[in-house]
């Protein structure tokens, strides 16, 4: 408040939490209050006009709407008279007798958008918190600011002032910008005539005066402990930037390339750089991984190759000038980065998922992730997490999907219908270019640039994505929402009003199986999927009628600027040659130890509940550093948390998941009733009211970061660390485990495809791999077939008709690195064999590489020679020229069988050629002699 004595007017600022784009209001009181005092509308009416968006209307936020519903349910008319008075004001008519005569409208209010056209790139955050009103009364500022009404907003980090008219603030016109990049909570004219501001966000007091203005006290002489370095000189020539590789088919998104080392570990390179994107709405220069928007799908396996994944993250932003350093909990270091694997149950300590690491421009960091062998399959993602620049880089485009493939134990428990589901991927990209431009400007960034003046929703980089599904068949959709500020809803609806909806069922949330699947959603245009700002939702969809198009719509929840669902894509339903699929069987998935049900655990075993309030701080504290802990936990000792504030500050925790406790109607979103279910595991929570969750810090000790997943909020300090203590695993942990949770079924043996085993010597037809299902007879990364396979149509291995030597047959295609096939053979003769791989191929980018083992349970590391029968590896091989031109490639070693009888052959693919760059027709084993010498003598 500020009392202007000459005007005899009290100016009152309505201070908000800064949680959403609620109305921030300035009122005046022009005479001493008498009973009854003025009614300013709260908590009944949030706002009554929209200077920036145009027009007059009553605006209410979620809090007010919830209160009004509660009053109505309780039969209380607390807000009725206020609403009548406000409605009359908005509609510019005389109020009725029942309207509250003491209700008073604000003289100014604002929410979102640009207030000062001269500074369109700053002060435009969709969050607001008016924190101070003040008239400058000194003589040490330029004359244009004298006796001007100023107000600050610590969420938008700006200070504005009004021009005067007739000696008073002209609040009918938008204010002018005075200062940016400062989180002021108080303004005051000092005794020296200067203007002072308390900058809560940056922890400082700022003095403002005209150049040459005298100081009341001498300037400090102490040397700063960490002086800020001068910005790098701006380049004299424009920096060239490549166009983004983008707009990906949901069924064939680009894959991240892992290369397997001889010791069985995997290694790959992820490069953060700048790209350009041109859309119908305008241009963006953005951040991207490996030049792609979104980044390539990264896959890890929880069996066979569980263990060490080494990821070299390169920061390729050295060409872009940027100021170095900055205060904690500010937007700074725009070209410094790191990486977070969001959703993975891995150590938060180096060399693993340590988000306190800083990768400077031009530098590389080597992350080594130890993936436990019991890790749940599911959809996760990766994105930058450097404190101070994560909002800029993540909302600027740098992220991608991370998929964990099923372990053999999980597959042993899984019904075949689920293992065979073709999979497609949808990445919903909720961009707000003006906000990201503001982050860029505040941090001194030179990378991000745009001429887009509003929100932009893309899916897989496409303005209109096309999802193609087969009529009457189930398709699995692995979906990610990378949100900006608001939670969202995704719906699938037929374009014709009389058409039948697609059937949709849930499988997973945030990379964790539901307790029972599928959880079917209601039809009749109610297929609404809820996404927080970082949610992943895995679902199945079946559309009933070929030729009937469906739309994919996207909308925000409680966004006052949102104008209804936006169509972001279509579903095209193509005819099927196979019978309509049956309903998926009801299945209760097995779960690893870290996702075991905690809700049956007695409260006394959980100890005292941990109360966590997520607002503009965590439990009233801003982030002070990775070693200043918000709380401690004991490894393998579950704890109950009571969490509030996540409706506007979605809570994400690293390393572990949260299991929802007793969910009530009060926790549900009106737009997605019933979405939150007791017992579901999630890693990002956004729900109304207080929510009980249970957290099991299983296995890993060390830091567990938690924060609001509105990226700018985390950068501004809504971030904390819980220290997990005790005897557990760190960043160098072994992937081997003893407790498999409820995934305890024995892995069965495969059986021959035909009535008998394949005779050797002879020809092993590629498509005649064993029966037994996924993880037993084959391992396949399921693609998205759009027609019935010519054989084995109940299994996802890609098979196609071929012609070889004038004979019709079949071949295996769609091969990806890491896949394998198993065959039961009956060896007739002991001794040595020449082995040939009969294949057709074109445009191979990784060459050709496959190995054949005898009696191996899973594909060994590449350097393993025990039981190795044959190998072919040529990284320079580009193919035969066409996928119908077959040639035989000879193994670079001979196979040897020391005994006759039944054996299992395991064919391991080390290089992929997806979707149809390579077709394998057969593996031929020709007997050449009892000894290697006899075989040598037969060579030409």
Protein Blocks (a to p, Z undefined) as FASTA:
>chain_A
ZZdfklopacdddddehlaccdcdddddfbdcddddddehiakbfbfcdfkngpaddddd
fklmmmmmmmmmnopaklmmmmmmmmmmmnopacdfkbcfkbccdfbdcfedcfblklmm
gokafbdcdfbdcddfbfkbcfklgopacdddfklopadddddeehiacfkbccddfbgh
iacfbdcddfkopacdddfknopadddddehiacfbdcdfbdcfbdcdddddddfbdcdd
ddddehiafklcccddddddfkopacddddddddddddfkbccddddeehiacddddddd
fehjacjdddddddfklmpgcdeejdehiaehklbccdddehiacdfbdfblcfkbccde
hiacdddddddfkbccdddddddfbehjlmmmmmnopacdddddddfklmmmpcfklmmp
ccdddddddddfklmmmmmmmnopakbgcfbfbdcddeehiabdcddddehiacdddddd
ddfklccddddddfblkbccdddddfbeghiacfbdcddddeehiaccdddfkbccdddd
ddfbghiacddddddehiakbgcjadfbdcdddddfbdcddddddddddddfklccfklp
cfklnopaddddddfbgehiacfbjklcfbdcdehiacddddehjlmmccddehiacddd
dddfklpcfklghkacghiacfbdcdehjdddddddehiacjdddddfbfklmmnopacd
dddedjdddfkbcfbdfbeojalbccdddddfblbdcddeddddfklcceeiehklpccd
ddddfbdcfbhklbcbdcddddeehiacdddehiaehiacddddddfbgcdddddddddd
ehifklpaddddehiabdcdfklmghpabdcddfkbgbjhiakbccddddfbdcddfbgc
jdddddddfbdcdfblcccfbdcdddfbjbfklmmmmpZZ
